[in-house]
Amino acid sequence: MTQTSGEPVIAIRDVVKQYRVRHEKGRTLKEALLRQRIYQETINALDHVTFDISAGRTLGIIGSNGSGKSTLLKLIAGTSVPTSGAVEVSGRVSALLELGAGFHPDFSGRENIYLDGAIMGLSRQVIDERFDDIVAFAEMGEFIDAPAKTYSSGMYMRLAFSVAVSVDPDIILIDEVFAVGDESFQRKCLDKIEEFKSMGKTIVFVSHSLDAVRSLCDEAAWIDKGRLRAHGATSKVIDHYLWAVNEMEDERLSAEEAMSRYQDRWGTRRGEISSVTIRDASGSEKHTFETGDGLSVHIGYSVKERLEEPVIGMAIHRSDGVLCFGCSTRELGEPPASVAGEGELTFAIDALDLLPGSYNFSVSFHNDADTETFDYHDRKYRFRVVKGPKNNGIFRQAHRWDGWPAGGGS
């Protein structure tokens, strides 16, 4: 079927997809026989979703697990129907959905190629003509005549993807093709998708790999708890999604911090760390940052009886326990002769050099001779670096490269 670029080939109109989930409470034998105490819950997998996909476009669908991405793909593929609303599709569709869907575990790879090809509408003659190419692309070799139940998940995916792309479809639906398979085959998949793009095929691509969506897709749709939160330019939708993910991460880390207030803490308590707050450059409480952001830790302390020569220390550990950095107020010179009452000091980082990952702050309150720890909060304050340069290691070392030709130079 000929598709005209720019025309909608997939139209999703006010689609609702509901599932009923049965719940059974603990029952007596009598209740079980009488089928009592069983109730059903209706779940909206998709909740009034509306948008179009134009011919020749590559759309990435993103969202958390259970958000409705795969359900939407099944509706487009026609393997499921909406509870209400409509899904209109124009053109031949090839769908790579659930791993090994359409494969019979007792059939050989060879037999499953013919079975899956027939399900997709290919005649036996066409499959005969394409058989060698399918096997070669899937890299099945001598395993092609082995039963499918002996295949690894990677072999399943290679064969399923190879059959799916052999159909010469107008519309290709791909659900997490990069979840299995080795690096080499994933690159072959990417190359094949790029080839289909150059041919003007319409591609709908579900993935948790935001880098893959960003590099492959012309546009993106963000599904959240069954609702369409955003649809448009890929970078804009991904940035919107990441902002929401970071906000949820902030809330989670704040809640965990509050729950662990009295855990991972020890000391004589003659002096106490009364509060620790992580803030961003604007002064707002924050737990997610990017490499290069400003960050400050506000440390409140309380001393009931005067303490001599006190020191407050700070350490940053990666989530696996690796010490990234440590320092203390000793850097300021001689400690104060004594402190009493309440106060607050600030540990400030003008530009955070840590690379993306999960980290924890530790805060200590002790005497200068290190003979008494008044209060120690061990890795209690969590934060994440969620975005940064593509470097390796723990932190970004200031550096430069000299003498290398500029991009495009010969």
C-alpha positions as a Markdown table, in Angstrom:
| # | Residue | x | y | z |
|---|---|---|---|---|
| 1 | Met | 0.0 | 0.0 | 0.0 |
| 2 | Thr | 1.4 | 3.4 | -1.0 |
| 3 | Gln | 1.6 | 5.9 | 1.9 |
| 4 | Thr | 1.9 | 9.7 | 1.4 |
| 5 | Ser | 4.3 | 11.3 | 3.7 |
| 6 | Gly | 2.6 | 13.5 | 6.3 |
| 7 | Glu | -0.8 | 11.7 | 6.1 |
| 8 | Pro | -1.9 | 10.0 | 9.3 |
| 9 | Val | -1.6 | 6.2 | 9.0 |
| 10 | Ile | -2.4 | 5.5 | 12.6 |
| 11 | Ala | -5.2 | 7.4 | 14.3 |
| 12 | Ile | -5.9 | 6.8 | 18.0 |
| 13 | Arg | -9.2 | 8.3 | 19.0 |
| 14 | Asp | -10.2 | 8.6 | 22.7 |
| 15 | Val | -9.0 | 5.1 | 23.4 |
| 16 | Val | -9.8 | 3.4 | 26.7 |
| 17 | Lys | -8.5 | -0.1 | 27.5 |
| 18 | Gln | -9.7 | -1.7 | 30.6 |
| 19 | Tyr | -8.8 | -5.0 | 32.3 |
| 20 | Arg | -10.6 | -6.7 | 35.2 |
| 21 | Val | -8.4 | -8.2 | 37.9 |
| 22 | Arg | -9.9 | -10.8 | 40.2 |
| 23 | His | -9.0 | -10.6 | 43.9 |
| 24 | Glu | -9.7 | -13.3 | 46.4 |
| 25 | Lys | -9.4 | -12.7 | 50.1 |
| 26 | Gly | -8.5 | -15.4 | 52.5 |
| 27 | Arg | -11.5 | -17.7 | 52.6 |
| 28 | Thr | -12.9 | -20.6 | 54.6 |
| 29 | Leu | -13.8 | -23.8 | 52.9 |
| 30 | Lys | -17.4 | -22.8 | 53.0 |
| 31 | Glu | -16.7 | -19.5 | 51.4 |
| 32 | Ala | -14.6 | -21.2 | 48.7 |
| 33 | Leu | -17.5 | -23.6 | 47.9 |
| 34 | Leu | -20.0 | -20.8 | 47.8 |
| 35 | Arg | -17.5 | -18.6 | 45.8 |
| 36 | Gln | -17.8 | -15.9 | 48.3 |
| 37 | Arg | -15.4 | -13.0 | 49.0 |
| 38 | Ile | -14.3 | -12.7 | 45.4 |
| 39 | Tyr | -14.3 | -9.2 | 44.0 |
| 40 | Gln | -13.1 | -7.6 | 40.7 |
| 41 | Glu | -11.1 | -4.4 | 40.2 |
| 42 | Thr | -11.3 | -2.5 | 36.9 |
| 43 | Ile | -7.9 | -1.1 | 35.8 |
| 44 | Asn | -7.6 | 1.5 | 33.0 |
| 45 | Ala | -4.5 | 0.4 | 31.1 |
| 46 | Leu | -5.2 | 3.3 | 28.7 |
| 47 | Asp | -7.4 | 6.2 | 29.7 |
| 48 | His | -8.8 | 8.4 | 26.8 |
| 49 | Val | -5.7 | 8.5 | 24.6 |
| 50 | Thr | -5.8 | 10.5 | 21.4 |
| 51 | Phe | -3.1 | 11.2 | 18.8 |
| 52 | Asp | -2.0 | 10.6 | 15.2 |
| 53 | Ile | 1.1 | 9.1 | 13.7 |
| 54 | Ser | 1.9 | 10.3 | 10.2 |
| 55 | Ala | 3.3 | 8.2 | 7.3 |
| 56 | Gly | 7.1 | 8.0 | 7.2 |
| 57 | Arg | 7.6 | 9.1 | 10.9 |
| 58 | Thr | 9.4 | 7.2 | 13.6 |
| 59 | Leu | 7.6 | 7.5 | 17.0 |
| 60 | Gly | 9.1 | 6.5 | 20.3 |
| 61 | Ile | 6.8 | 5.6 | 23.1 |
| 62 | Ile | 8.3 | 6.1 | 26.6 |
| 63 | Gly | 7.1 | 5.7 | 30.2 |
| 64 | Ser | 7.6 | 3.7 | 33.3 |
| 65 | Asn | 6.8 | 0.0 | 33.6 |
| 66 | Gly | 3.1 | -0.7 | 33.6 |
| 67 | Ser | 2.2 | 2.7 | 32.1 |
| 68 | Gly | 0.4 | 1.3 | 29.1 |
| 69 | Lys | 3.0 | 1.4 | 26.4 |
| 70 | Ser | 2.8 | -2.2 | 25.3 |
| 71 | Thr | -1.0 | -2.2 | 25.6 |
| 72 | Leu | -1.1 | 0.6 | 23.1 |
| 73 | Leu | 1.2 | -1.2 | 20.7 |
| 74 | Lys | -1.1 | -4.3 | 20.9 |
| 75 | Leu | -4.1 | -2.2 | 20.0 |
| 76 | Ile | -2.2 | -0.8 | 17.0 |
| 77 | Ala | -1.2 | -4.3 | 16.0 |
| 78 | Gly | -4.7 | -5.5 | 16.2 |
| 79 | Thr | -3.9 | -8.3 | 18.7 |
| 80 | Ser | -6.2 | -6.5 | 21.3 |
| 81 | Val | -9.2 | -4.3 | 20.9 |
| 82 | Pro | -10.0 | -1.1 | 22.9 |
| 83 | Thr | -12.8 | -1.1 | 25.5 |
| 84 | Ser | -14.0 | 2.2 | 23.9 |
| 85 | Gly | -12.7 | 4.6 | 21.3 |
| 86 | Ala | -11.1 | 3.6 | 18.0 |
| 87 | Val | -7.7 | 2.7 | 16.5 |
| 88 | Glu | -7.5 | 3.2 | 12.8 |
| 89 | Val | -4.5 | 1.8 | 10.9 |
| 90 | Ser | -3.7 | 2.1 | 7.1 |
| 91 | Gly | -1.1 | -0.3 | 5.6 |
| 92 | Arg | 0.5 | -3.6 | 6.2 |
| 93 | Val | 1.7 | -4.0 | 9.8 |
| 94 | Ser | 4.6 | -6.1 | 11.1 |
| 95 | Ala | 4.7 | -6.3 | 14.9 |
| 96 | Leu | 7.5 | -7.5 | 17.1 |
| 97 | Leu | 5.7 | -7.6 | 20.5 |
| 98 | Glu | 6.0 | -10.3 | 23.1 |
| 99 | Leu | 9.2 | -12.4 | 22.9 |
| 100 | Gly | 8.6 | -15.4 | 20.7 |
| 101 | Ala | 4.9 | -14.6 | 20.2 |
| 102 | Gly | 3.7 | -16.8 | 17.3 |
| 103 | Phe | 6.4 | -19.4 | 17.9 |
| 104 | His | 5.6 | -22.9 | 18.9 |
| 105 | Pro | 8.2 | -24.2 | 21.5 |
| 106 | Asp | 8.1 | -27.8 | 20.1 |
| 107 | Phe | 8.7 | -26.6 | 16.5 |
| 108 | Ser | 12.1 | -26.1 | 15.1 |
| 109 | Gly | 13.4 | -22.6 | 14.1 |
| 110 | Arg | 12.8 | -23.6 | 10.5 |
| 111 | Glu | 9.2 | -24.6 | 11.1 |
| 112 | Asn | 8.6 | -21.5 | 13.2 |
| 113 | Ile | 9.8 | -19.2 | 10.4 |
| 114 | Tyr | 7.1 | -20.7 | 8.2 |
| 115 | Leu | 4.5 | -20.5 | 11.0 |
| 116 | Asp | 5.3 | -16.9 | 11.9 |
| 117 | Gly | 5.6 | -15.9 | 8.3 |
| 118 | Ala | 2.1 | -17.3 | 7.5 |
| 119 | Ile | 0.6 | -15.5 | 10.5 |
| 120 | Met | 2.1 | -12.3 | 9.1 |
| 121 | Gly | 0.5 | -13.0 | 5.7 |
| 122 | Leu | 3.4 | -14.4 | 3.7 |
| 123 | Ser | 2.9 | -17.2 | 1.2 |
| 124 | Arg | 5.1 | -20.3 | 1.4 |
| 125 | Gln | 6.7 | -19.3 | -1.9 |
| 126 | Val | 7.7 | -15.9 | -0.5 |
| 127 | Ile | 9.0 | -17.4 | 2.7 |
| 128 | Asp | 11.1 | -19.9 | 0.6 |
| 129 | Glu | 12.6 | -17.0 | -1.3 |
| 130 | Arg | 13.4 | -15.1 | 1.9 |
| 131 | Phe | 14.4 | -18.0 | 4.1 |
| 132 | Asp | 18.1 | -17.9 | 3.7 |
| 133 | Asp | 18.2 | -14.1 | 4.3 |
| 134 | Ile | 16.0 | -14.6 | 7.5 |
| 135 | Val | 18.4 | -17.3 | 8.9 |
| 136 | Ala | 21.5 | -15.3 | 8.0 |
| 137 | Phe | 20.2 | -12.1 | 9.6 |
| 138 | Ala | 19.2 | -14.0 | 12.7 |
| 139 | Glu | 22.6 | -15.7 | 12.9 |
| 140 | Met | 20.9 | -19.0 | 13.7 |
| 141 | Gly | 23.2 | -21.3 | 11.7 |
| 142 | Glu | 23.1 | -24.9 | 12.8 |
| 143 | Phe | 20.5 | -24.1 | 15.4 |
| 144 | Ile | 17.8 | -23.5 | 12.8 |
| 145 | Asp | 16.6 | -27.1 | 13.0 |
| 146 | Ala | 16.6 | -27.3 | 16.8 |
| 147 | Pro | 13.4 | -27.0 | 18.8 |
| 148 | Ala | 12.5 | -23.4 | 19.8 |
| 149 | Lys | 12.2 | -24.4 | 23.4 |
| 150 | Thr | 16.0 | -25.0 | 23.5 |
| 151 | Tyr | 16.7 | -21.4 | 22.4 |
| 152 | Ser | 17.9 | -18.6 | 24.7 |
| 153 | Ser | 15.9 | -15.4 | 24.9 |
| 154 | Gly | 18.5 | -13.8 | 22.6 |
| 155 | Met | 18.1 | -16.5 | 20.0 |
| 156 | Tyr | 14.3 | -16.1 | 20.2 |
| 157 | Met | 14.5 | -12.3 | 19.7 |
| 158 | Arg | 17.0 | -12.6 | 16.8 |
| 159 | Leu | 14.7 | -15.0 | 14.9 |
| 160 | Ala | 11.5 | -13.1 | 15.7 |
| 161 | Phe | 13.0 | -9.8 | 14.6 |
| 162 | Ser | 14.4 | -11.3 | 11.5 |
| 163 | Val | 11.0 | -12.7 | 10.5 |
| 164 | Ala | 9.2 | -9.5 | 11.4 |
| 165 | Val | 11.5 | -7.3 | 9.2 |
| 166 | Ser | 11.3 | -9.7 | 6.2 |
| 167 | Val | 7.6 | -8.9 | 5.7 |
| 168 | Asp | 8.3 | -5.6 | 3.9 |
| 169 | Pro | 5.7 | -3.8 | 6.0 |
| 170 | Asp | 4.3 | -0.3 | 5.7 |
| 171 | Ile | 4.2 | 0.0 | 9.5 |
| 172 | Ile | 6.6 | -1.6 | 12.0 |
| 173 | Leu | 5.8 | -2.0 | 15.7 |
| 174 | Ile | 8.7 | -2.8 | 17.9 |
| 175 | Asp | 8.5 | -3.5 | 21.7 |
| 176 | Glu | 11.8 | -3.4 | 23.6 |
| 177 | Val | 13.9 | -5.1 | 20.9 |
| 178 | Phe | 17.0 | -3.9 | 22.8 |
| 179 | Ala | 16.0 | -5.7 | 26.0 |
| 180 | Val | 17.7 | -8.9 | 24.9 |
| 181 | Gly | 20.4 | -9.9 | 22.5 |
| 182 | Asp | 24.1 | -9.0 | 22.4 |
| 183 | Glu | 25.6 | -5.7 | 21.4 |
| 184 | Ser | 26.4 | -6.9 | 17.9 |
| 185 | Phe | 22.8 | -7.9 | 17.2 |
| 186 | Gln | 21.4 | -4.7 | 18.7 |
| 187 | Arg | 23.5 | -2.7 | 16.3 |
| 188 | Lys | 22.1 | -4.8 | 13.4 |
| 189 | Cys | 18.6 | -4.0 | 14.6 |
| 190 | Leu | 19.5 | -0.3 | 14.7 |
| 191 | Asp | 20.9 | -0.5 | 11.2 |
| 192 | Lys | 17.8 | -2.2 | 10.0 |
| 193 | Ile | 15.5 | 0.4 | 11.6 |
| 194 | Glu | 17.6 | 3.2 | 10.0 |
| 195 | Glu | 17.2 | 1.4 | 6.6 |
| 196 | Phe | 13.4 | 1.3 | 7.1 |
| 197 | Lys | 13.4 | 5.0 | 8.0 |
| 198 | Ser | 15.3 | 5.8 | 4.8 |
| 199 | Met | 12.6 | 3.8 | 2.9 |
| 200 | Gly | 9.9 | 6.0 | 4.3 |
| 201 | Lys | 8.4 | 3.3 | 6.6 |
| 202 | Thr | 6.4 | 4.2 | 9.6 |
| 203 | Ile | 7.9 | 2.9 | 12.8 |
| 204 | Val | 6.5 | 2.8 | 16.3 |
| 205 | Phe | 9.1 | 2.0 | 18.9 |
| 206 | Val | 8.6 | 1.2 | 22.6 |
| 207 | Ser | 11.8 | 1.4 | 24.6 |
| 208 | His | 13.3 | 2.3 | 28.0 |
| 209 | Ser | 16.5 | 3.3 | 26.3 |
| 210 | Leu | 16.0 | 7.1 | 26.0 |
| 211 | Asp | 19.3 | 7.4 | 24.1 |
| 212 | Ala | 17.9 | 5.0 | 21.4 |
| 213 | Val | 14.6 | 6.9 | 21.3 |
| 214 | Arg | 16.5 | 10.2 | 21.1 |
| 215 | Ser | 18.7 | 9.1 | 18.2 |
| 216 | Leu | 16.1 | 7.1 | 16.2 |
| 217 | Cys | 12.8 | 8.9 | 16.6 |
| 218 | Asp | 11.4 | 12.0 | 14.9 |
| 219 | Glu | 8.8 | 12.3 | 17.7 |
| 220 | Ala | 7.9 | 10.8 | 21.0 |
| 221 | Ala | 4.9 | 10.1 | 23.1 |
| 222 | Trp | 5.0 | 9.8 | 26.9 |
| 223 | Ile | 2.4 | 7.5 | 28.5 |
| 224 | Asp | 2.0 | 7.7 | 32.3 |
| 225 | Lys | -0.5 | 5.6 | 34.2 |
| 226 | Gly | -2.5 | 5.0 | 31.0 |
| 227 | Arg | -2.7 | 8.7 | 30.1 |
| 228 | Leu | -0.9 | 10.6 | 27.3 |
| 229 | Arg | 1.2 | 13.1 | 29.2 |
| 230 | Ala | 3.1 | 14.5 | 26.2 |
| 231 | His | 3.4 | 14.1 | 22.4 |
| 232 | Gly | 5.7 | 16.0 | 20.1 |
| 233 | Ala | 9.4 | 16.7 | 19.3 |
| 234 | Thr | 11.5 | 13.9 | 20.8 |
| 235 | Ser | 13.9 | 16.0 | 22.8 |
| 236 | Lys | 11.1 | 18.1 | 24.3 |
| 237 | Val | 9.1 | 15.0 | 25.4 |
| 238 | Ile | 12.1 | 13.2 | 26.8 |
| 239 | Asp | 13.1 | 16.3 | 28.8 |
| 240 | His | 9.6 | 16.6 | 30.2 |
| 241 | Tyr | 9.6 | 12.9 | 31.1 |
| 242 | Leu | 13.0 | 13.2 | 32.8 |
| 243 | Trp | 11.9 | 16.2 | 34.8 |
| 244 | Ala | 8.9 | 14.3 | 36.2 |
| 245 | Val | 11.2 | 11.2 | 36.9 |
| 246 | Asn | 13.6 | 13.5 | 38.8 |
| 247 | Glu | 10.8 | 15.1 | 40.8 |
| 248 | Met | 9.5 | 11.6 | 41.8 |
| 249 | Glu | 13.1 | 10.6 | 42.7 |
| 250 | Asp | 13.4 | 13.7 | 44.9 |
| 251 | Glu | 10.2 | 12.7 | 46.7 |
| 252 | Arg | 11.4 | 9.1 | 47.2 |
| 253 | Leu | 14.8 | 10.1 | 48.5 |
| 254 | Ser | 13.3 | 12.7 | 50.9 |
| 255 | Ala | 10.9 | 10.0 | 52.2 |
| 256 | Glu | 13.7 | 7.5 | 52.7 |
| 257 | Glu | 15.8 | 10.1 | 54.4 |
| 258 | Ala | 13.0 | 10.9 | 56.8 |
| 259 | Met | 12.5 | 7.2 | 57.6 |
| 260 | Ser | 16.2 | 6.7 | 58.3 |
| 261 | Arg | 16.5 | 9.7 | 60.6 |
| 262 | Tyr | 17.6 | 7.6 | 63.6 |
| 263 | Gln | 19.3 | 4.8 | 61.7 |
| 264 | Asp | 23.0 | 4.6 | 60.7 |
| 265 | Arg | 23.8 | 7.1 | 63.5 |
| 266 | Trp | 26.0 | 6.9 | 66.5 |
| 267 | Gly | 28.0 | 9.0 | 69.0 |
| 268 | Thr | 28.0 | 10.3 | 72.6 |
| 269 | Arg | 25.4 | 12.9 | 71.7 |
| 270 | Arg | 27.2 | 15.6 | 73.8 |
| 271 | Gly | 26.8 | 17.5 | 70.6 |
| 272 | Glu | 24.2 | 16.7 | 68.0 |
| 273 | Ile | 23.8 | 17.2 | 64.2 |
| 274 | Ser | 20.2 | 18.5 | 64.4 |
| 275 | Ser | 19.5 | 18.9 | 60.7 |
| 276 | Val | 21.0 | 18.2 | 57.3 |
| 277 | Thr | 19.4 | 19.7 | 54.1 |
| 278 | Ile | 20.7 | 19.4 | 50.6 |
| 279 | Arg | 19.8 | 22.4 | 48.4 |
| 280 | Asp | 20.4 | 23.4 | 44.8 |
| 281 | Ala | 21.9 | 26.7 | 43.6 |
| 282 | Ser | 18.6 | 28.5 | 44.0 |
| 283 | Gly | 18.3 | 27.4 | 47.6 |
| 284 | Ser | 15.5 | 24.9 | 47.1 |
| 285 | Glu | 15.7 | 21.5 | 48.8 |
| 286 | Lys | 16.8 | 19.0 | 46.1 |
| 287 | His | 18.1 | 15.4 | 45.7 |
| 288 | Thr | 18.7 | 15.2 | 42.0 |
| 289 | Phe | 21.4 | 17.1 | 40.1 |
| 290 | Glu | 23.4 | 17.3 | 36.9 |
| 291 | Thr | 27.1 | 17.3 | 36.6 |
| 292 | Gly | 28.2 | 21.0 | 36.9 |
| 293 | Asp | 25.3 | 22.1 | 39.1 |
| 294 | Gly | 25.8 | 24.1 | 42.2 |
| 295 | Leu | 24.9 | 22.3 | 45.5 |
| 296 | Ser | 25.0 | 23.1 | 49.2 |
| 297 | Val | 24.5 | 21.1 | 52.4 |
| 298 | His | 23.1 | 23.0 | 55.3 |
| 299 | Ile | 24.1 | 21.4 | 58.6 |
| 300 | Gly | 22.4 | 22.4 | 61.9 |
| 301 | Tyr | 24.1 | 21.5 | 65.2 |
| 302 | Ser | 23.0 | 21.7 | 68.8 |
| 303 | Val | 25.3 | 21.6 | 71.9 |
| 304 | Lys | 23.9 | 21.4 | 75.4 |
| 305 | Glu | 27.2 | 21.6 | 77.2 |
| 306 | Arg | 30.2 | 23.6 | 75.8 |
| 307 | Leu | 32.5 | 21.4 | 73.7 |
| 308 | Glu | 36.1 | 22.2 | 73.2 |
| 309 | Glu | 37.9 | 22.2 | 69.8 |
| 310 | Pro | 34.9 | 20.8 | 67.7 |
| 311 | Val | 35.2 | 19.7 | 64.1 |
| 312 | Ile | 32.5 | 18.9 | 61.6 |
| 313 | Gly | 33.4 | 16.6 | 58.7 |
| 314 | Met | 31.7 | 15.7 | 55.4 |
| 315 | Ala | 32.1 | 12.7 | 53.1 |
| 316 | Ile | 30.6 | 11.6 | 49.8 |
| 317 | His | 30.3 | 7.9 | 49.0 |
| 318 | Arg | 29.0 | 6.3 | 45.9 |
| 319 | Ser | 26.1 | 3.9 | 46.5 |
| 320 | Asp | 28.5 | 0.9 | 46.3 |
| 321 | Gly | 30.5 | 2.3 | 49.2 |
| 322 | Val | 33.4 | 3.8 | 47.3 |
| 323 | Leu | 34.6 | 7.0 | 49.0 |
| 324 | Cys | 34.6 | 9.8 | 46.5 |
| 325 | Phe | 35.6 | 12.7 | 48.7 |
| 326 | Gly | 36.1 | 13.7 | 52.3 |
| 327 | Cys | 36.9 | 17.0 | 54.1 |
| 328 | Ser | 36.3 | 18.8 | 57.4 |
| 329 | Thr | 36.3 | 22.2 | 59.0 |
| 330 | Arg | 40.0 | 21.6 | 59.8 |
| 331 | Glu | 40.6 | 23.1 | 56.3 |
| 332 | Leu | 39.7 | 26.5 | 57.9 |
| 333 | Gly | 42.7 | 26.3 | 60.3 |
| 334 | Glu | 42.6 | 26.0 | 64.0 |
| 335 | Pro | 39.2 | 24.8 | 65.3 |
| 336 | Pro | 37.2 | 27.2 | 67.5 |
| 337 | Ala | 38.2 | 26.9 | 71.2 |
| 338 | Ser | 34.7 | 25.8 | 72.0 |
| 339 | Val | 31.0 | 26.0 | 70.9 |
| 340 | Ala | 27.7 | 25.9 | 72.8 |
| 341 | Gly | 24.1 | 26.3 | 71.9 |
| 342 | Glu | 22.7 | 26.0 | 68.4 |
| 343 | Gly | 24.1 | 27.0 | 65.0 |
| 344 | Glu | 24.3 | 26.2 | 61.3 |
| 345 | Leu | 27.1 | 26.0 | 58.8 |
| 346 | Thr | 27.1 | 25.4 | 55.1 |
| 347 | Phe | 29.2 | 23.0 | 52.9 |
| 348 | Ala | 29.0 | 24.5 | 49.4 |
| 349 | Ile | 30.0 | 23.1 | 46.0 |
| 350 | Asp | 30.0 | 25.6 | 43.2 |
| 351 | Ala | 30.1 | 23.1 | 40.4 |
| 352 | Leu | 29.5 | 19.4 | 41.1 |
| 353 | Asp | 32.1 | 17.3 | 39.3 |
| 354 | Leu | 30.5 | 13.9 | 40.0 |
| 355 | Leu | 29.4 | 11.8 | 37.0 |
| 356 | Pro | 25.8 | 10.3 | 36.8 |
| 357 | Gly | 25.1 | 7.8 | 39.6 |
| 358 | Ser | 23.7 | 7.4 | 43.2 |
| 359 | Tyr | 25.6 | 9.0 | 46.1 |
| 360 | Asn | 25.3 | 9.6 | 49.8 |
| 361 | Phe | 26.6 | 12.3 | 52.2 |
| 362 | Ser | 28.0 | 11.4 | 55.6 |
| 363 | Val | 28.2 | 14.1 | 58.3 |
| 364 | Ser | 30.3 | 13.9 | 61.4 |
| 365 | Phe | 30.7 | 16.0 | 64.6 |
| 366 | His | 33.7 | 15.2 | 66.7 |
| 367 | Asn | 36.6 | 16.7 | 68.6 |
| 368 | Asp | 39.9 | 17.8 | 67.0 |
| 369 | Ala | 41.9 | 15.0 | 68.6 |
| 370 | Asp | 39.5 | 12.4 | 67.2 |
| 371 | Thr | 39.1 | 10.8 | 70.6 |
| 372 | Glu | 35.3 | 11.4 | 70.8 |
| 373 | Thr | 32.6 | 11.3 | 68.2 |
| 374 | Phe | 29.7 | 13.4 | 69.3 |
| 375 | Asp | 27.4 | 12.5 | 66.4 |
| 376 | Tyr | 28.0 | 10.6 | 63.2 |
| 377 | His | 25.4 | 10.3 | 60.4 |
| 378 | Asp | 26.8 | 7.5 | 58.1 |
| 379 | Arg | 25.7 | 7.8 | 54.5 |
| 380 | Lys | 22.2 | 9.0 | 55.5 |
| 381 | Tyr | 21.6 | 11.7 | 52.9 |
| 382 | Arg | 21.1 | 10.5 | 49.5 |
| 383 | Phe | 21.3 | 12.3 | 46.2 |
| 384 | Arg | 21.6 | 11.4 | 42.5 |
| 385 | Val | 23.4 | 12.8 | 39.6 |
| 386 | Val | 21.0 | 12.1 | 36.7 |
| 387 | Lys | 22.8 | 13.7 | 33.8 |
| 388 | Gly | 26.3 | 14.5 | 32.8 |
| 389 | Pro | 29.0 | 14.2 | 30.1 |
| 390 | Lys | 29.9 | 10.9 | 28.5 |
| 391 | Asn | 33.0 | 10.3 | 30.6 |
| 392 | Asn | 34.0 | 7.2 | 32.6 |
| 393 | Gly | 34.7 | 6.9 | 36.3 |
| 394 | Ile | 33.4 | 8.8 | 39.3 |
| 395 | Phe | 34.1 | 12.5 | 38.5 |
| 396 | Arg | 34.8 | 14.8 | 35.6 |
| 397 | Gln | 38.4 | 15.9 | 35.7 |
| 398 | Ala | 39.0 | 19.3 | 34.2 |
| 399 | His | 41.0 | 18.7 | 31.0 |
| 400 | Arg | 41.5 | 19.6 | 27.4 |
| 401 | Trp | 42.7 | 18.0 | 24.1 |
| 402 | Asp | 45.3 | 19.7 | 21.9 |
| 403 | Gly | 46.4 | 18.9 | 18.4 |
| 404 | Trp | 43.5 | 16.9 | 17.1 |
| 405 | Pro | 41.8 | 18.0 | 13.8 |
| 406 | Ala | 38.4 | 19.6 | 14.1 |
| 407 | Gly | 35.3 | 17.7 | 13.1 |
| 408 | Gly | 35.3 | 17.2 | 9.3 |
| 409 | Gly | 39.0 | 17.8 | 9.0 |
| 410 | Ser | 41.2 | 15.7 | 6.7 |
